[in-house]
Amino acid sequence: MRLAEIIDFEAQKRNIERMNQRAKQQTVYANSAQAWFEMQRARANEQKARQRFIQAAQAFSRSSHP
């Protein structure tokens, strides 16, 4: 192999390593974002359930005290 070919090979190898690292970072970011959205959805569902419980308790309280 000539020196130019070796240099080109090493440059391509570094580029591939950089692309692999970038892909890993993007995967981690996407998973993190997905987890955040799922947590937000869970919080919203919890708030809705809490509100329904309060409304049901109020309705029960009104119906048991005429």
TIFILUM-64266 format. One record per residue: residue number from 0; residue in one letter; x, y, z of N, C-alpha, C, O in turn. Coordinates in Angstrom, 3 decimals, decimal comma. Example, Ala and Ser with C-alpha at 12.3 -4.5 7.8 and 13.67 -1.06 7.14 Angstrom:
% residues 2
    k  r       nc1       nc2       nc3      cac1      cac2      cac3       cc1       cc2       cc3       oc1       oc2       oc3
    0  A    13,190    -5,690     7,800    12,300    -4,500     7,800    13,200    -3,300     7,800    14,236    -3,319     8,465
    1  S    12,850    -2,250     7,080    13,670    -1,060     7,140    12,900     0,030     7,870    13,409     1,138     8,039
This chain:
% residues 66
    k  r       nc1       nc2       nc3      cac1      cac2      cac3       cc1       cc2       cc3       oc1       oc2       oc3
    0  M     0,834    -1,189     0,000     0,000     0,000     0,000     0,872     1,243     0,000     1,910     1,311     0,659
    1  R     0,427     2,190    -0,738     1,169     3,434    -0,754     0,723     4,309     0,404    -0,345     4,106     0,981
    2  L     1,538     5,262     0,727     1,270     6,149     1,852    -0,063     6,889     1,677    -0,814     7,030     2,641
    3  A    -0,360     7,353     0,486    -1,608     8,074     0,216    -2,812     7,174     0,467    -3,828     7,625     0,995
    4  E    -2,700     5,895     0,087    -3,803     4,955     0,311    -4,001     4,703     1,806    -5,133     4,596     2,276
    5  I    -2,918     4,610     2,536    -2,996     4,394     3,984    -3,645     5,595     4,654    -4,504     5,437     5,521
    6  I    -3,238     6,792     4,257    -3,813     8,011     4,825    -5,302     8,079     4,509    -6,104     8,427     5,377
    7  D    -5,677     7,753     3,280    -7,084     7,772     2,872    -7,878     6,736     3,674    -8,985     7,017     4,135
    8  F    -7,315     5,550     3,837    -7,975     4,494     4,601    -8,207     4,938     6,048    -9,292     4,744     6,596
    9  E    -7,191     5,529     6,654    -7,309     5,992     8,044    -8,352     7,110     8,171    -9,101     7,158     9,146
   10  A    -8,392     7,997     7,192    -9,379     9,081     7,210   -10,796     8,508     7,103   -11,703     8,943     7,812
   11  Q   -10,975     7,534     6,216   -12,288     6,900     6,077   -12,676     6,167     7,357   -13,833     6,191     7,776
   12  K   -11,700     5,521     7,964   -11,948     4,802     9,220   -12,400     5,776    10,319   -13,341     5,487    11,057
   13  R   -11,733     6,914    10,421   -12,132     7,921    11,411   -13,529     8,459    11,122   -14,318     8,680    12,041
   14  N   -13,833     8,670     9,837   -15,172     9,157     9,478   -16,239     8,138     9,868   -17,293     8,511    10,383
   15  I   -15,979     6,880     9,632   -16,934     5,831    10,005   -17,112     5,799    11,516   -18,233     5,669    12,007
   16  E   -16,014     5,918    12,257   -16,099     5,937    13,719   -16,914     7,128    14,203   -17,722     6,998    15,122
   17  R   -16,703     8,293    13,587   -17,479     9,486    13,948   -18,967     9,287    13,646   -19,826     9,648    14,451
   18  M   -19,259     8,709    12,476   -20,661     8,472    12,111   -21,309     7,481    13,077   -22,463     7,664    13,463
   19  N   -20,586     6,445    13,467   -21,118     5,485    14,428   -21,383     6,143    15,772   -22,414     5,894    16,398
   20  Q   -20,457     6,979    16,214   -20,640     7,677    17,486   -21,845     8,616    17,417   -22,633     8,695    18,359
   21  R   -21,977     9,312    16,318   -23,117    10,229    16,126   -24,437     9,455    16,138   -25,419     9,903    16,731
   22  A   -24,455     8,305    15,488   -25,668     7,478    15,464   -26,026     7,019    16,874   -27,200     6,998    17,245
   23  K   -25,019     6,655    17,652   -25,278     6,247    19,041   -25,858     7,416    19,832   -26,813     7,239    20,588
   24  Q   -25,291     8,596    19,665   -25,773     9,773    20,384   -27,208    10,096    19,987   -28,022    10,448    20,840
   25  Q   -27,521     9,982    18,707   -28,877    10,277    18,246   -29,870     9,265    18,815   -30,993     9,625    19,167
   26  T   -29,458     8,004    18,906   -30,317     6,974    19,479   -30,587     7,266    20,949   -31,723     7,161    21,411
   27  V   -29,544     7,631    21,677   -29,704     7,962    23,098   -30,631     9,161    23,246   -31,511     9,159    24,106
   28  Y   -30,443    10,178    22,421   -31,288    11,367    22,487   -32,747    11,015    22,181   -33,662    11,465    22,871
   29  A   -32,949    10,210    21,143   -34,318     9,824    20,775   -34,975     9,034    21,895   -36,145     9,260    22,203
   30  N   -34,254     8,124    22,502   -34,809     7,351    23,617   -35,126     8,252    24,800   -36,141     8,073    25,474
   31  S   -34,256     9,216    25,047   -34,483    10,157    26,151   -35,723    11,004    25,889   -36,545    11,201    26,783
   32  A   -35,853    11,495    24,683   -37,020    12,310    24,322   -38,295    11,486    24,423   -39,317    11,972    24,908
   33  Q   -38,238    10,245    23,968   -39,411     9,377    24,044   -39,800     9,127    25,496   -40,982     9,161    25,838
   34  A   -38,822     8,881    26,342   -39,104     8,665    27,768   -39,719     9,916    28,391   -40,630     9,815    29,213
   35  W   -39,225    11,095    28,005   -39,776    12,336    28,546   -41,240    12,493    28,137   -42,083    12,835    28,965
   36  F   -41,543    12,244    26,864   -42,924    12,369    26,405   -43,830    11,360    27,090   -44,971    11,680    27,426
   37  E   -43,336    10,141    27,302   -44,130     9,134    27,986   -44,391     9,549    29,440   -45,480     9,319    29,966
   38  M   -43,403    10,153    30,079   -43,582    10,628    31,444   -44,616    11,748    31,481   -45,455    11,786    32,380
   39  Q   -44,564    12,651    30,521   -45,543    13,736    30,463   -46,950    13,180    30,257   -47,905    13,655    30,870
   40  R   -47,073    12,178    29,399   -48,372    11,554    29,158   -48,880    10,880    30,433   -50,060    10,984    30,767
   41  A   -47,988    10,193    31,141   -48,372     9,537    32,387   -48,820    10,557    33,422   -49,797    10,332    34,136
   42  R   -48,119    11,666    33,506   -48,520    12,726    34,450   -49,890    13,290    34,094   -50,716    13,535    34,974
   43  A   -50,124    13,495    32,807   -51,423    14,019    32,371   -52,527    13,013    32,684   -53,604    13,397    33,141
   44  N   -52,269    11,735    32,444   -53,263    10,707    32,752   -53,518    10,621    34,253   -54,654    10,427    34,685
   45  E   -52,465    10,766    35,041   -52,618    10,754    36,498   -53,480    11,933    36,947   -54,352    11,780    37,803
   46  Q   -53,235    13,094    36,373   -54,017    14,289    36,725   -55,486    14,098    36,348   -56,374    14,476    37,113
   47  K   -55,748    13,516    35,179   -57,122    13,267    34,755   -57,801    12,283    35,708   -58,954    12,482    36,091
   48  A   -57,090    11,227    36,087   -57,650    10,229    37,004   -57,938    10,860    38,358   -58,973    10,589    38,967
   49  R   -57,037    11,689    38,822   -57,240    12,378    40,105   -58,483    13,270    40,029   -59,281    13,310    40,966
   50  Q   -58,641    13,976    38,924   -59,794    14,865    38,738   -61,093    14,057    38,698   -62,089    14,457    39,301
   51  R   -61,088    12,918    37,987   -62,278    12,067    37,938   -62,632    11,537    39,329   -63,805    11,460    39,693
   52  F   -61,607    11,173    40,098   -61,836    10,682    41,451   -62,482    11,754    42,321   -63,433    11,486    43,055
   53  I   -61,957    12,958    42,231   -62,510    14,075    43,009   -63,963    14,333    42,611   -64,822    14,533    43,469
   54  Q   -64,228    14,328    41,314   -65,595    14,561    40,848   -66,530    13,455    41,318   -67,661    13,727    41,722
   55  A   -66,065    12,210    41,268   -66,894    11,094    41,726   -67,151    11,205    43,226   -68,266    10,949    43,683
   56  A   -66,136    11,582    43,993   -66,304    11,738    45,442   -67,285    12,859    45,747   -68,100    12,733    46,660
   57  Q   -67,222    13,945    45,003   -68,148    15,055    45,209   -69,579    14,645    44,871   -70,521    14,986    45,586
   58  A   -69,726    13,907    43,768   -71,060    13,446    43,370   -71,617    12,487    44,402   -72,801    12,548    44,732
   59  F   -70,770    11,596    44,918   -71,204    10,664    45,943   -71,595    11,413    47,214   -72,601    11,096    47,847
   60  S   -70,807    12,390    47,572   -71,086    13,181    48,769   -72,424    13,897    48,641   -73,202    13,930    49,594
   61  R   -72,697    14,468    47,477   -73,969    15,170    47,242   -75,143    14,200    47,281   -76,203    14,529    47,812
   62  S   -74,961    13,009    46,723   -76,076    12,057    46,652   -76,359    11,407    48,004   -77,486    10,972    48,236
   63  S   -75,403    11,328    48,881   -75,623    10,689    50,177   -76,086    11,667    51,240   -76,443    11,251    52,342
   64  H   -76,087    12,956    50,937   -76,558    13,991    51,862   -77,648    14,815    51,166   -77,368    15,892    50,639
   65  P   -78,876    14,318    51,163   -79,940    15,056    50,437   -80,373    16,323    51,113   -81,250    17,024    50,609
